[in-house]
Amino acid sequence: MKIERDMKYKVTYTSGGGAEYEDGIWEVKRTPKRILVTCLEEGFFGNHETGEKIRIGKGTGNPIKNEDDDGSFICYFSQAGTPYYFEPIF
């Protein structure tokens, strides 16, 4: 299953030391040119504020990797290489 329009996801990320942290609830919307990721609920450490939007351009540098059949995927928002795991909420 590919990412569907307006799906909600539970997000976790892995630190450089290998520890996993919750990063809240996010909504993912797709347009023909980009993917818009919006934070709906802050995670435990508040790394992203509610309402914060991240725009991801579709192209050769697409940071979304490993889309699975269940709709989950990994996204690398920055060049720092921190993986964010998106797991769909059904």
Z-matrix of the N, CA and C atoms (Angstrom, degrees):
N
C 1 1.451
C 2 1.518 1 108.81
N 3 1.287 2 118.02 1 126.09
C 4 1.464 3 122.53 2 177.44
C 5 1.531 4 109.18 3 -82.85
N 6 1.322 5 116.24 4 168.49
C 7 1.459 6 120.99 5 179.04
C 8 1.523 7 108.43 6 -62.51
N 9 1.306 8 116.56 7 126.26
C 10 1.458 9 121.39 8 178.63
C 11 1.520 10 109.05 9 -94.39
N 12 1.305 11 115.56 10 156.04
C 13 1.456 12 121.83 11 179.61
C 14 1.532 13 109.65 12 -64.68
N 15 1.311 14 116.30 13 136.60
C 16 1.460 15 124.14 14 174.87
C 17 1.524 16 113.88 15 61.14
N 18 1.317 17 117.42 16 35.15
C 19 1.464 18 120.10 17 175.66
C 20 1.520 19 109.80 18 -87.68
N 21 1.333 20 115.79 19 150.04
C 22 1.462 21 121.39 20 176.36
C 23 1.515 22 108.95 21 -102.21
N 24 1.342 23 114.79 22 143.48
C 25 1.455 24 121.49 23 -176.25
C 26 1.516 25 111.34 24 -134.29
N 27 1.323 26 116.30 25 144.29
C 28 1.466 27 123.20 26 167.96
C 29 1.529 28 104.77 27 -88.31
N 30 1.323 29 117.10 28 131.69
C 31 1.461 30 120.98 29 -174.94
C 32 1.523 31 111.14 30 -118.66
N 33 1.328 32 115.73 31 134.61
C 34 1.464 33 122.02 32 171.30
C 35 1.523 34 107.26 33 -128.17
N 36 1.315 35 116.07 34 156.68
C 37 1.467 36 119.58 35 175.74
C 38 1.517 37 109.09 36 -133.96
N 39 1.320 38 115.09 37 158.99
C 40 1.455 39 121.46 38 -179.08
C 41 1.525 40 108.91 39 -111.14
N 42 1.328 41 116.36 40 126.33
C 43 1.467 42 121.01 41 179.59
C 44 1.525 43 109.95 42 -75.78
N 45 1.310 44 115.72 43 170.80
C 46 1.460 45 121.16 44 178.07
C 47 1.515 46 112.55 45 -59.81
N 48 1.333 47 117.37 46 -26.44
C 49 1.456 48 121.66 47 178.91
C 50 1.519 49 113.30 48 -85.65
N 51 1.350 50 117.00 49 -2.21
C 52 1.455 51 120.72 50 177.62
C 53 1.518 52 115.38 51 94.98
N 54 1.344 53 117.68 52 -2.25
C 55 1.470 54 119.98 53 179.11
C 56 1.525 55 110.09 54 -79.13
N 57 1.333 56 116.88 55 143.70
C 58 1.459 57 121.63 56 178.32
C 59 1.520 58 110.08 57 -99.71
N 60 1.347 59 115.79 58 140.20
C 61 1.458 60 122.17 59 -179.74
C 62 1.518 61 109.37 60 -132.24
N 63 1.336 62 116.74 61 145.58
C 64 1.453 63 121.14 62 175.67
C 65 1.523 64 109.19 63 -76.17
N 66 1.330 65 115.92 64 139.66
C 67 1.465 66 120.10 65 178.93
C 68 1.521 67 111.42 66 -125.38
N 69 1.322 68 116.95 67 27.83
C 70 1.448 69 121.30 68 170.52
C 71 1.516 70 115.37 69 88.52
N 72 1.341 71 114.10 70 -164.18
C 73 1.458 72 123.40 71 -179.62
C 74 1.525 73 107.49 72 -111.01
N 75 1.330 74 115.70 73 132.59
C 76 1.472 75 121.70 74 -176.65
C 77 1.518 76 110.16 75 -128.27
N 78 1.317 77 115.51 76 154.33
C 79 1.455 78 121.92 77 174.07
C 80 1.523 79 108.16 78 -114.44
N 81 1.328 80 116.27 79 139.00
C 82 1.459 81 121.85 80 -179.52
C 83 1.524 82 109.08 81 -118.13
N 84 1.337 83 116.00 82 126.19
C 85 1.461 84 121.92 83 176.23
C 86 1.526 85 107.74 84 -122.76
N 87 1.325 86 116.18 85 140.39
C 88 1.463 87 121.26 86 177.75
C 89 1.524 88 109.85 87 -111.85
N 90 1.318 89 115.42 88 139.02
C 91 1.458 90 122.44 89 170.77
C 92 1.527 91 105.91 90 -123.38
N 93 1.320 92 118.37 91 170.98
C 94 1.463 93 119.11 92 179.79
C 95 1.537 94 113.99 93 -59.54
N 96 1.343 95 117.98 94 -28.78
C 97 1.463 96 120.52 95 -175.35
C 98 1.523 97 114.96 96 -105.10
N 99 1.324 98 117.23 97 -21.57
C 100 1.468 99 118.52 98 -176.49
C 101 1.508 100 112.39 99 -155.27
N 102 1.319 101 114.08 100 172.43
C 103 1.459 102 123.08 101 175.99
C 104 1.516 103 106.56 102 -116.45
N 105 1.325 104 117.18 103 130.36
C 106 1.455 105 122.25 104 179.60
C 107 1.523 106 108.26 105 -109.78
N 108 1.328 107 116.24 106 122.25
C 109 1.461 108 122.86 107 -179.02
C 110 1.528 109 106.80 108 -113.82
N 111 1.341 110 116.81 109 123.28
C 112 1.459 111 122.03 110 -176.10
C 113 1.523 112 110.27 111 -121.56
N 114 1.332 113 116.45 112 130.37
C 115 1.458 114 121.78 113 177.35
C 116 1.534 115 108.82 114 -78.15
N 117 1.339 116 116.82 115 118.33
C 118 1.461 117 121.60 116 179.24
C 119 1.524 118 112.27 117 -94.73
N 120 1.331 119 115.95 118 -28.13
C 121 1.467 120 121.15 119 -177.50
C 122 1.525 121 107.85 120 -149.12
N 123 1.328 122 116.59 121 125.58
C 124 1.463 123 120.91 122 -177.90
C 125 1.516 124 112.53 123 -63.64
N 126 1.327 125 114.95 124 149.26
C 127 1.449 126 120.71 125 174.98
C 128 1.516 127 111.69 126 -81.12
N 129 1.307 128 116.00 127 -175.61
C 130 1.463 129 122.40 128 -175.53
C 131 1.522 130 112.72 129 -58.34
N 132 1.340 131 117.72 130 -44.32
C 133 1.464 132 120.89 131 -176.63
C 134 1.520 133 112.93 132 -92.23
N 135 1.327 134 118.61 133 -4.13
C 136 1.462 135 120.90 134 177.07
C 137 1.522 136 113.49 135 65.95
N 138 1.325 137 117.49 136 34.91
C 139 1.464 138 120.59 137 179.20
C 140 1.522 139 112.01 138 -63.40
N 141 1.323 140 116.56 139 -29.74
C 142 1.455 141 122.05 140 179.03
C 143 1.522 142 107.85 141 -128.77
N 144 1.332 143 116.42 142 136.71
C 145 1.454 144 120.66 143 -178.17
C 146 1.525 145 110.79 144 -84.42
N 147 1.327 146 116.12 145 150.82
C 148 1.463 147 121.02 146 175.08
C 149 1.520 148 108.60 147 -57.56
N 150 1.322 149 116.18 148 132.10
C 151 1.459 150 121.76 149 -178.24
C 152 1.520 151 114.06 150 92.59
N 153 1.332 152 117.39 151 -12.69
C 154 1.464 153 120.52 152 179.06
C 155 1.529 154 109.44 153 -62.94
N 156 1.333 155 116.04 154 136.29
C 157 1.462 156 120.92 155 -179.03
C 158 1.528 157 109.61 156 -119.61
N 159 1.310 158 114.39 157 139.79
C 160 1.463 159 120.84 158 176.30
C 161 1.514 160 106.38 159 -122.99
N 162 1.328 161 116.43 160 124.56
C 163 1.457 162 121.70 161 179.02
C 164 1.521 163 109.07 162 -101.46
N 165 1.315 164 114.82 163 128.03
C 166 1.457 165 121.11 164 -177.93
C 167 1.520 166 107.88 165 -117.62
N 168 1.328 167 117.52 166 117.21
C 169 1.456 168 120.93 167 178.66
C 170 1.521 169 110.76 168 -75.41
N 171 1.344 170 115.05 169 141.14
C 172 1.464 171 119.43 170 175.72
C 173 1.515 172 107.37 171 -85.13
N 174 1.281 173 116.72 172 129.77
C 175 1.456 174 121.13 173 -178.53
C 176 1.510 175 109.91 174 171.00
N 177 1.305 176 115.90 175 -159.57
C 178 1.459 177 119.99 176 -175.56
C 179 1.520 178 112.45 177 -67.52
N 180 1.316 179 117.89 178 -27.06
C 181 1.463 180 120.91 179 -179.00
C 182 1.514 181 113.21 180 -96.53
N 183 1.321 182 118.39 181 25.23
C 184 1.461 183 122.17 182 -177.50
C 185 1.527 184 110.37 183 -57.38
N 186 1.344 185 117.33 184 120.88
C 187 1.469 186 120.23 185 -176.37
C 188 1.523 187 114.61 186 -82.19
N 189 1.347 188 118.32 187 -1.74
C 190 1.462 189 120.01 188 -179.87
C 191 1.518 190 109.27 189 -86.30
N 192 1.312 191 115.17 190 125.35
C 193 1.470 192 121.86 191 -176.63
C 194 1.524 193 110.16 192 -129.16
N 195 1.304 194 115.97 193 160.70
C 196 1.469 195 123.53 194 169.81
C 197 1.524 196 114.26 195 53.74
N 198 1.331 197 117.79 196 52.70
C 199 1.462 198 119.85 197 174.21
C 200 1.520 199 108.53 198 -69.56
N 201 1.331 200 116.82 199 123.57
C 202 1.462 201 122.21 200 -178.06
C 203 1.521 202 111.04 201 -98.63
N 204 1.325 203 115.68 202 166.80
C 205 1.459 204 122.07 203 -179.41
C 206 1.523 205 112.61 204 -62.76
N 207 1.333 206 117.66 205 -27.13
C 208 1.465 207 120.19 206 -179.47
C 209 1.524 208 112.76 207 -83.38
N 210 1.340 209 117.79 208 0.81
C 211 1.461 210 121.80 209 178.99
C 212 1.510 211 114.21 210 95.96
N 213 1.322 212 118.52 211 -6.57
C 214 1.460 213 121.00 212 178.97
C 215 1.534 214 109.86 213 -77.44
N 216 1.326 215 115.60 214 155.79
C 217 1.457 216 120.45 215 177.96
C 218 1.513 217 110.05 216 -157.76
N 219 1.321 218 115.98 217 168.46
C 220 1.468 219 123.14 218 177.67
C 221 1.521 220 107.30 219 -114.34
N 222 1.336 221 116.64 220 137.99
C 223 1.456 222 121.18 221 178.65
C 224 1.524 223 109.01 222 -130.10
N 225 1.329 224 115.55 223 136.37
C 226 1.472 225 122.24 224 175.27
C 227 1.525 226 106.66 225 -109.82
N 228 1.353 227 117.53 226 98.28
C 229 1.459 228 122.00 227 -176.33
C 230 1.516 229 113.31 228 -68.12
N 231 1.313 230 116.78 229 -33.27
C 232 1.462 231 119.63 230 -174.91
C 233 1.519 232 110.58 231 -128.01
N 234 1.310 233 114.94 232 168.94
C 235 1.462 234 119.81 233 179.45
C 236 1.523 235 112.05 234 -73.23
N 237 1.335 236 116.71 235 -6.89
C 238 1.458 237 119.97 236 179.45
C 239 1.524 238 111.28 237 -67.09
N 240 1.341 239 116.78 238 -20.46
C 241 1.451 240 120.43 239 175.16
C 242 1.513 241 115.79 240 87.63
N 243 1.341 242 118.00 241 16.57
C 244 1.454 243 119.92 242 177.28
C 245 1.527 244 109.11 243 -75.45
N 246 1.336 245 118.58 244 120.51
C 247 1.461 246 120.09 245 179.56
C 248 1.530 247 111.94 246 -83.61
N 249 1.321 248 115.54 247 129.97
C 250 1.457 249 122.76 248 174.92
C 251 1.516 250 107.56 249 -107.25
N 252 1.334 251 117.19 250 124.53
C 253 1.450 252 123.30 251 -177.85
C 254 1.534 253 109.21 252 -98.54
N 255 1.313 254 117.12 253 120.10
C 256 1.464 255 123.37 254 179.76
C 257 1.525 256 108.72 255 -103.24
N 258 1.319 257 116.91 256 118.93
C 259 1.457 258 122.80 257 179.73
C 260 1.522 259 108.06 258 -117.96
N 261 1.347 260 118.94 259 121.33
C 262 1.460 261 120.65 260 -175.52
C 263 1.528 262 112.75 261 -63.12
N 264 1.317 263 114.86 262 146.69
C 265 1.456 264 122.77 263 175.75
C 266 1.520 265 106.17 264 -104.82
N 267 1.311 266 116.96 265 118.14
C 268 1.473 267 120.41 266 -178.27
C 269 1.508 268 110.87 267 -102.73
